[in-house]
Amino acid sequence: MKIARFSHDDGIHFGILDEGELVVLAGDPMFAGYETTGERVPLADAALLAPVIPRSKVVCVGKNYHEHAKEMGGEAPAEPLLFLKPNTAVVGPGDSIVRPVSLSDRTEHEGELVAVIGRIAKNVAAEDALDYVFGYTVGNDVTARDLQRRDGQWSRAKGFDTFCPLGPVIETEFDATSATIETRVDGEVRQHAPLSDMIHSVAEIIAYASAVFTLLPGDVIMTGTPAGVGELVAGDTVEVEVSGIGVLRNPVRDALPQP
């Protein structure tokens, strides 16, 4: 089942995608279940938003594909390499990725599978971890690569506003072991890999992270990017597609000069 968050008639709603229409839900299904209002909205008349706005945090995993670890100049870590993005970095489908050109000379894409946490999770065992997942969406861990290398830690490079596009929907029934991920820039394929190439599985990441901090409903887990990360420039359109979920598409522009 594909769940969308969307705007229509000056309101923000959740809906179930059904053959080109959105079956409008009475509330956020993560908290209110799947009661419907009886209304159906044509998908063409709705503006899709980020399907979840993390109330607490965006948890990310670095170097979770061997080939990506190599292209970044090192071996993959033995344990998941965790870092956080602020929830203010989140934008939705169609929103612009804004390059912070006054502070950084190089903005890059990193397409990723994203798990959405649906229940409070603390000290969860890996064998039980997927029970805490509400569903999955698509993400782009946008990175100011020069700042990442310069700072020695990643908060600034990964945390700019617009640096966490999510969408277009949450798929509640998804098998990561049989899906692929692909990132395209203006139609050119930059990244392509089966999700089974992940070093640490979604369940392992959730177990590892929940041993450190409590995961709350609405938190998202970005599971790492495959090889092929590359530069984005103003005027580009970047697409990240996970088979079985959909395509996350965002234009790229430069930040406006400060007055």
C-alpha positions in Angstrom: 0.0 0.0 0.0 1.3 3.4 -1.0 0.7 6.3 1.4 1.0 9.9 0.2 1.0 13.2 2.1 -0.3 15.9 -0.2 -1.9 19.3 -0.4 -5.3 19.9 -2.0 -7.8 22.7 -1.6 -5.6 24.6 0.8 -5.4 21.6 3.2 -2.8 19.0 3.9 -4.0 15.4 3.9 -2.8 11.8 3.8 -4.2 9.3 1.2 -3.8 5.8 -0.2 -2.8 5.8 -3.8 -5.3 3.8 -5.8 -5.2 3.7 -9.6 -4.5 7.4 -10.2 -6.5 8.6 -7.3 -5.8 9.3 -3.6 -8.3 7.8 -1.1 -8.3 10.5 1.6 -7.6 9.3 5.1 -9.1 10.9 8.3 -5.6 11.5 9.8 -2.0 10.5 9.8 -2.1 6.7 9.4 0.9 6.2 11.5 -1.1 7.4 14.5 -4.8 7.3 13.4 -5.0 4.2 11.3 -6.6 3.9 7.9 -10.1 5.3 8.4 -11.1 7.1 5.3 -13.2 10.2 4.8 -15.0 8.9 1.7 -13.3 11.5 -0.5 -11.1 10.6 -3.5 -8.8 13.2 -5.1 -7.3 12.7 -8.6 -3.5 12.4 -8.2 -3.1 15.0 -11.0 -5.0 17.5 -8.8 -2.8 16.9 -5.7 0.6 18.3 -4.9 2.7 15.6 -3.3 4.7 16.6 -0.2 7.4 14.8 1.8 5.5 11.7 2.9 6.8 12.1 6.5 8.2 15.1 8.4 10.4 13.5 11.1 9.3 14.8 14.5 12.6 13.9 16.0 15.5 13.0 13.7 16.9 11.7 10.4 19.3 8.9 11.1 21.8 8.2 8.3 24.3 5.5 7.6 27.6 6.2 5.8 29.6 3.9 3.6 27.0 1.1 3.6 28.0 -0.2 0.1 31.5 -1.6 -0.5 32.0 0.2 -3.9 30.9 3.5 -2.4 33.3 3.2 0.5 36.1 2.6 -2.1 35.1 5.7 -4.1 35.2 7.7 -0.9 38.8 6.6 -0.3 38.5 3.9 2.4 37.1 0.5 3.4 33.6 0.0 4.7 33.4 0.2 8.5 32.7 -3.0 10.4 29.7 -1.5 12.1 27.1 1.0 10.8 28.6 4.5 10.6 25.8 6.7 12.0 25.3 10.4 11.6 22.2 12.7 11.9 20.5 15.3 9.7 18.2 17.9 11.1 14.6 17.5 10.3 14.7 21.0 8.9 16.6 19.6 5.9 13.6 17.6 4.7 11.8 18.7 1.5 9.4 16.8 -0.7 9.0 15.8 -4.4 9.4 18.6 -6.8 10.9 20.9 -4.2 14.3 22.5 -5.1 17.6 21.4 -3.8 19.3 24.7 -3.0 23.1 24.7 -3.4 24.7 26.9 -0.6 27.1 28.5 -3.1 28.3 31.1 -0.7 29.6 28.4 1.6 30.3 25.4 -0.6 31.8 24.8 -4.0 30.4 21.3 -4.6 27.0 19.8 -3.9 26.5 16.1 -4.6 23.6 13.6 -4.8 23.4 10.3 -2.8 20.3 8.3 -3.6 19.1 6.0 -0.8 16.4 3.7 0.5 14.7 5.2 3.6 12.9 3.3 6.3 10.2 5.1 8.3 9.9 4.1 11.9 6.3 3.5 13.1 6.7 2.5 16.8 8.9 3.5 19.7 12.1 1.4 19.4 14.8 1.0 22.0 17.3 -1.9 22.3 15.5 -3.7 19.5 16.9 -7.1 18.4 17.7 -7.4 14.7 15.3 -10.3 14.3 12.4 -8.1 15.5 13.5 -4.8 14.0 11.4 -4.8 10.9 8.3 -5.0 13.1 9.0 -1.3 14.0 9.0 -0.1 10.4 5.9 1.6 9.2 7.1 1.6 5.6 9.7 2.7 3.1 10.3 5.7 0.9 13.1 7.2 -1.3 15.6 9.8 -0.1 18.5 11.8 -1.3 21.3 12.4 1.2 22.5 15.7 -0.5 26.0 16.6 0.6 28.3 19.6 0.4 31.3 17.4 -0.4 34.0 20.0 0.1 32.7 20.8 3.6 32.5 17.2 4.5 36.2 16.7 3.7 37.2 20.0 5.3 35.2 19.8 8.6 36.2 16.2 9.6 32.7 15.6 10.7 29.5 15.7 8.6 26.9 17.8 10.4 27.3 21.0 8.4 27.9 19.2 5.0 24.8 17.1 5.3 22.5 19.5 7.3 21.7 22.4 5.0 18.0 23.2 4.4 16.7 21.2 1.4 19.5 18.5 1.8 17.1 15.7 2.6 14.5 15.2 -0.1 12.0 12.4 0.7 9.2 10.9 -1.3 7.1 10.4 -3.3 5.2 8.0 -1.1 5.6 5.5 1.7 5.2 1.9 0.6 4.0 -0.2 3.6 4.6 -3.6 1.9 8.2 -3.6 0.5 10.9 -6.3 0.1 14.3 -4.6 0.1 16.0 -7.8 -0.8 14.6 -7.9 -4.4 14.6 -4.2 -5.3 17.0 -1.9 -7.0 18.0 1.8 -6.6 18.9 4.2 -9.4 19.9 7.8 -9.4 19.7 9.9 -12.6 20.7 13.5 -13.3 19.0 15.0 -16.4 18.3 11.4 -17.5 21.9 10.2 -17.2 22.3 7.2 -14.9 24.7 8.0 -12.1 24.0 5.3 -9.6 22.5 1.8 -10.0 22.6 -1.1 -7.6 20.5 -3.9 -6.0 19.6 -3.0 -2.4 20.8 -6.5 -1.5 24.3 -5.0 -1.9 23.9 -3.1 1.4 26.5 -4.2 3.9 24.3 -3.7 6.9 20.6 -4.6 6.4 17.8 -2.3 7.5 17.1 -4.6 10.4 20.8 -4.5 11.5 20.8 -0.7 11.2 17.7 -0.3 13.4 19.0 -2.7 16.0 22.4 -0.9 16.1 20.8 2.6 16.2 18.2 1.7 18.8 20.9 0.6 21.2 22.3 4.1 21.1 19.1 6.3 21.1 15.4 5.8 21.2 13.8 5.8 17.7 10.4 7.5 17.7 7.4 7.2 15.3 8.1 9.3 12.2 11.9 9.1 12.6 13.5 8.0 9.3 16.5 5.8 8.6 18.6 6.6 5.5 20.3 3.4 4.7 23.3 4.5 2.7 24.1 5.1 -1.0 25.8 3.0 -3.7 28.7 4.0 -5.8 28.4 6.8 -8.3 27.8 9.9 -6.3 28.4 13.0 -8.3 28.0 16.8 -8.6 24.8 18.7 -8.9 24.7 22.1 -10.6 22.0 24.7 -10.9 19.5 23.7 -13.6 19.9 19.9 -13.1 17.0 17.7 -12.3 17.9 14.7 -10.1 15.8 11.6 -9.9 16.2 8.8 -7.3 14.1 5.7 -8.1 13.6 2.6 -5.9 11.7 -0.1 -7.7 8.4 -0.9 -6.0 8.2 2.6 -4.4 8.6 5.2 -7.0 10.6 8.2 -8.3 11.8 11.1 -6.2 12.4 14.0 -8.5 13.9 17.4 -7.5 15.3 20.4 -9.5 18.5 22.1 -8.4 19.1 25.8 -8.0 21.6 28.1 -6.4 20.8 30.0 -3.2 19.9 33.6 -3.8 22.5 36.2 -2.8 22.0 37.6 0.6 21.0 41.3 0.7 
